Amino acid sequence: MEREWRCKKCDTLLGVERGARLHLRYKQVQYIVDGTDYNVIAVCRNCSTANERNGTQEPPQAVAASG
């Protein structure tokens, strides 16, 4: 599952969450935050707003067996 992380003020794309990883990229620089327990603060390159993203430690959802 993929989920975008956008600036809370101007809606600029800051990163993309793919599974247990948060991908941050701007031009030639890339950062990958791996795992589910993290705190990241990104300052928006367009409006300078500080945006915070917290990972979660939620257990995986149970899937009901069909049959």
Phi and psi restraints in degrees (value plus and minus 20) as a CYANA .aco file:
   2 GLU   PHI    -139.5   -99.5
   2 GLU   PSI     113.8   153.8
   3 ARG   PHI    -156.6  -116.6
   3 ARG   PSI     108.1   148.1
   4 GLU   PHI     -99.7   -59.7
   4 GLU   PSI     125.6   165.6
   5 TRP   PHI    -132.2   -92.2
   5 TRP   PSI      96.6   136.6
   6 ARG   PHI    -139.7   -99.7
   6 ARG   PSI     134.6   174.6
   7 CYS   PHI     -80.0   -40.0
   7 CYS   PSI     114.7   154.7
   8 LYS   PHI     -91.4   -51.4
   8 LYS   PSI     -36.2     3.8
   9 LYS   PHI    -120.9   -80.9
   9 LYS   PSI     -67.4   -27.4
  10 CYS   PHI    -136.7   -96.7
  10 CYS   PSI     -20.6    19.4
  11 ASP   PHI      50.8    90.8
  11 ASP   PSI      -0.8    39.2
  12 THR   PHI     -89.7   -49.7
  12 THR   PSI     118.2   158.2
  13 LEU   PHI     -88.3   -48.3
  13 LEU   PSI     102.7   142.7
  14 LEU   PHI    -123.0   -83.0
  14 LEU   PSI     -53.1   -13.1
  15 GLY   PHI    -192.0  -152.0
  15 GLY   PSI     155.2   195.2
  16 VAL   PHI    -153.4  -113.4
  16 VAL   PSI     109.6   149.6
  17 GLU   PHI    -114.1   -74.1
  17 GLU   PSI     101.3   141.3
  18 ARG   PHI    -143.7  -103.7
  18 ARG   PSI      83.3   123.3
  19 GLY   PHI      44.0    84.0
  19 GLY   PSI    -144.5  -104.5
  20 ALA   PHI    -114.1   -74.1
  20 ALA   PSI      -4.6    35.4
  21 ARG   PHI    -142.3  -102.3
  21 ARG   PSI     121.8   161.8
  22 LEU   PHI    -130.0   -90.0
  22 LEU   PSI      98.7   138.7
  23 HIS   PHI    -120.7   -80.7
  23 HIS   PSI     104.9   144.9
  24 LEU   PHI    -140.1  -100.1
  24 LEU   PSI     108.4   148.4
  25 ARG   PHI    -166.2  -126.2
  25 ARG   PSI     119.3   159.3
  26 TYR   PHI    -167.9  -127.9
  26 TYR   PSI      98.3   138.3
  27 LYS   PHI      32.4    72.4
  27 LYS   PSI    -136.4   -96.4
  28 GLN   PHI    -110.0   -70.0
  28 GLN   PSI     -25.5    14.5
  29 VAL   PHI    -121.2   -81.2
  29 VAL   PSI     113.8   153.8
  30 GLN   PHI    -153.1  -113.1
  30 GLN   PSI     119.5   159.5
  31 TYR   PHI    -148.9  -108.9
  31 TYR   PSI     122.5   162.5
  32 ILE   PHI    -147.2  -107.2
  32 ILE   PSI     102.0   142.0
  33 VAL   PHI    -118.2   -78.2
  33 VAL   PSI      98.2   138.2
  34 ASP   PHI    -127.1   -87.1
  34 ASP   PSI     116.6   156.6
  35 GLY   PHI      93.4   133.4
  35 GLY   PSI     158.5   198.5
  36 THR   PHI    -132.4   -92.4
  36 THR   PSI     -23.2    16.8
  37 ASP   PHI    -136.9   -96.9
  37 ASP   PSI      72.8   112.8
  38 TYR   PHI    -170.0  -130.0
  38 TYR   PSI     139.3   179.3
  39 ASN   PHI    -149.8  -109.8
  39 ASN   PSI     103.2   143.2
  40 VAL   PHI    -147.6  -107.6
  40 VAL   PSI     114.6   154.6
  41 ILE   PHI    -138.6   -98.6
  41 ILE   PSI     104.0   144.0
  42 ALA   PHI    -139.2   -99.2
  42 ALA   PSI     112.4   152.4
  43 VAL   PHI    -111.8   -71.8
  43 VAL   PSI     103.2   143.2
  44 CYS   PHI     -81.7   -41.7
  44 CYS   PSI     112.9   152.9
  45 ARG   PHI     -92.9   -52.9
  45 ARG   PSI     -36.7     3.3
  46 ASN   PHI    -115.6   -75.6
  46 ASN   PSI     -63.2   -23.2
  47 CYS   PHI    -140.3  -100.3
  47 CYS   PSI     -20.3    19.7
  48 SER   PHI      45.8    85.8
  48 SER   PSI       0.0    40.0
  49 THR   PHI     -99.4   -59.4
  49 THR   PSI     116.1   156.1
  50 ALA   PHI    -101.0   -61.0
  50 ALA   PSI     107.2   147.2
  51 ASN   PHI    -140.3  -100.3
  51 ASN   PSI     111.7   151.7
  52 GLU   PHI    -131.8   -91.8
  52 GLU   PSI     118.8   158.8
  53 ARG   PHI    -149.9  -109.9
  53 ARG   PSI     110.4   150.4
  54 ASN   PHI    -136.9   -96.9
  54 ASN   PSI     113.3   153.3
  55 GLY   PHI     -96.2   -56.2
  55 GLY   PSI     142.6   182.6
  56 THR   PHI    -139.0   -99.0
  56 THR   PSI     138.8   178.8
  57 GLN   PHI    -133.8   -93.8
  57 GLN   PSI      16.6    56.6
  58 GLU   PHI     -90.6   -50.6
  58 GLU   PSI     118.1   158.1
  59 PRO   PHI     -88.9   -48.9
  59 PRO   PSI     133.5   173.5
  60 PRO   PHI     -81.9   -41.9
  60 PRO   PSI     128.4   168.4
  61 GLN   PHI     -91.0   -51.0
  61 GLN   PSI     118.8   158.8
  62 ALA   PHI     -93.8   -53.8
  62 ALA   PSI     121.4   161.4
  63 VAL   PHI    -130.0   -90.0
  63 VAL   PSI     106.9   146.9
  64 ALA   PHI     -93.8   -53.8
  64 ALA   PSI     113.9   153.9
  65 ALA   PHI     -96.7   -56.7
  65 ALA   PSI     115.2   155.2
  66 SER   PHI    -113.1   -73.1
  66 SER   PSI     126.0   166.0
